[in-house]
Amino acid sequence: MPTSRLRMTPGQRALAERMLRGDHDIGDEARRIETKRYIDPERHVRELAHCFRGFPTALCPSALIGPDQMIRHDASGLDLIVARDRDGAIHVLGNSCAHRATRLVDEDGVLPARKIVCPYHAWTYRPNGDLAALPRPEAFPGLCKEDHALKTYPAREIGGLVWFYGDGSGEDFSPIEPLGPDLDAIGLDAMRFYRRNLHTVAADWKMIVDAFSESYHVKRLHARSIGEFFADGVAVMDRMGPHQRFIVGRAGHAEPVDLDDWQAVRETMTFTYQIFPNTVVVVSPDYVNVLIVHPTSAGRCKVEDFMLVPDVSDAEAKALEGRWSKSWELLDQHTFGGEDFRAAALCQRGVEAGLRDEMIVGTLENGMIAFHDELDARLA
C-alpha cells in the first residue's frame, strides 16, 4: 500500500497510542437489551424515517464511478441512479422517467452516463437529471423541459464515499464531515474500486452493525478464517459524534511501532469505523472494505460489500491481482458472508423463536451498547 504521503489524524494517533499503552476498552458491567427491537415493524418504520431517510447515509465509494458514468442503485429500497457528470460532480437521481414513469436504468454494473435514455420512448436526460431532449416535442404542446427533470436527492462526496438524503429534503451533511479527514488519511478518496457484492441476509440490519461493533467474537467465530491474525478481545474505541472509531488489536498489537509509519501501524492494528447508522469501514494493511447495510424489512436486510485497493499502475495491479483476489474471497465469501452474516441470521432466528425477551451484552461488547444507545436516543 503506497501510504508514504499519508499521515494519521490526531484522533487516529491518539487511539493508536492508547492501544500501545494497553489502555483497552472494557465496560464496567454487562447490559441487557430487549430483543423486540430486532422484529418490531413499527420500530422499523421509525428507524427508516429518522435514521435512513432523514439522515445522510452512504450509497457507494466514490471510486466506483468515473466521469460520465452511472450505476443503478436500489438496495436502499429507493430506485436510484448514481451518476457522475463529465466535470466530476456527483448526482443521485430518481430512476423514473418524467413521461410515463418508466424505469430508466435496469442493467447492473457501471454504465456510460453522458446520456440517460428512456428505453420506452427515448426521452433523454443529462447526468444531472435535466431533460435534454424528447422525440416529437410537438406532441406535448406547452411542455417546458426545465420543469421535467428527474427527481434529485441532496448528495455530497466526503472521505471518498457518496452520501445522500433519502427523503430528498435534507441539506445538512455536518454529521458526516468530521469523518472526512480520517477517511482521507486512510486514503479512501484516492483508492481504486476492485469488486463489490450484494448479500441478502435473513437478519435485521442492526444485527449486522452489532457484529462489527465488538471484537469478542473474533477468535471464536472466525477461528477458521482470520481469527489467528487477531488478539482476543483487544480493542480501543472512541466517538466521533454519532459514529464510532475502533482499533482491533492484531496478533502483534503489543509490539513497538513507529506511529509516523502509517503502513507499519496498519500491519499491527485494524482500524474499523461504525458510521451511523449503517456503514462499516474495515482498514486492512493493503486494502479497505466498505460495507453498507440496507434494511429491507423488520428482521431482514441487504449488505453491499465494496473492496478498494491502492491506485497503482496497471502493471502493478496485474502483479497484485492474485493477492487481492485471495483477500476478496477470504473476506467477502468466508469471513463476512459465511461467518458474520450467518451468525447474524442465526441470532435473528433465535430472536424470532420468541424464547428470549432480552439478550446479554458483555463488557467486551460496549461498542454495541454505544450504537444502540445512539439509535434509541434518536428514536426517542
Buried (B, 14 or more C-beta within 10 A) or exposed (E): BEBEEBBBBEBBBEBBEBBBEEEBBEBEEEBEBEBEBBBBEEBBEEBBBBBBBBBBBBBBBBBBBEEBBBBBBBBBBBBBBBBBBEEEEBBBBBBBBBBEEBBBBEEEEBBEBEEBBBEEBBBBBBBBBBBEEBEEEEEEEEBEBEEBBBBBBBBBBBBBBBBBBBBBEBEEBEBBBBBBBBBBBBBBBBBBBBBBBEBEBBBBBBBBBBBBBBBBBBBEBBEEBBBEBBBEBBBBBBEBBBBBBBBBBBEEBEEEBEBEBBBBBBBBBBBBBBBBBBBBBBBBBBBBBBBBBBBBEBBBBBBBBBBBBBBBEEEEBEEBEEEBEEBBEBBBBBBBBBBBBBBBBEBBEBBBEEEEEEBEBBBBBBBBBBBBEBBEEBEE
